[in-house]
């Protein structure tokens, strides 16, 4: 029997340059989508997918992340004294949500290096990797969808989405063959190769890897075995290509909508969409949008 994935790794040591100056003193993972920071959406997705151990790889200037998931005694005392019960419950739900563990990445040397920093905490288990920039709205959490594939095959699985040619050079792209699974939904692929940020004419497909992975522990050996790439960074895509030499890797075209909240336009789109879905904001916000002259 294949053991369930219990641990989720959140690389969060990046500098967030696409959102400067907002991220000069605030972690990009703490940018607020309506009323929750980006990283909380990812943590909640992991929890709803049965992953109870959260490991966040942080760096210099990221203490706000730790503070967010910690108890805030002064704030809770003030809210309790003022009988702000709804707000008190919301604040406590964050600190009570899960136990979070932290490991430091002293230098931002690439996604592969960030994942490697979690090696001791992960130990010899399969684990998930969540990039907080990618916020995914799905009826069944994206990680849960990947976990279902992992439980069936016992191999690493990455989330895939179709990307138009003009945007393909921003992603890792897979060369993959379709696999029939549970009657065949046309969403599962066995990966043959991966190309990091190809030009449109060199892309092997329109299927790009986005920020959700379930990885077997062999990935750590692959990360350690590869040479740093451009800029001295150790890329996770290169490590996955190395792993492909000895172990199969599957890609799953997840069901749901992905927002690139690490991009200003993507962040604005996500803010509008998530606000419209809120029962306490949606109708009033919809009326406001109707009245805007564009």
Secondary structure, 3 states (H helix, E strand, C coil): CCCCCCEEEEECCCCCHHHCCCCCCCCHHHCEECCEEHHHHHHHHHHHCCCCEEEEEECCCCHHHHHHHCCCHHHHHHHHHCCCHHHHHHHHHHHHCCCEEEEECCCCCCHHHHHHCCHHHHCCCCEEEECCCEEEECCCCHHHHHHHHHHHHCCEEEEEEECCHHHHHHCEEEEEEECCCCCCCCCEEEEEEEEECCCCCCCCCCEEEEEEEEECCHHHHHHHHCCCCHHHCCCHHHHHHHHCCCCCEEEEECCCEEEECCCHHHHHHHHHHHHHHCCCCHHHHHHHHHCCCC
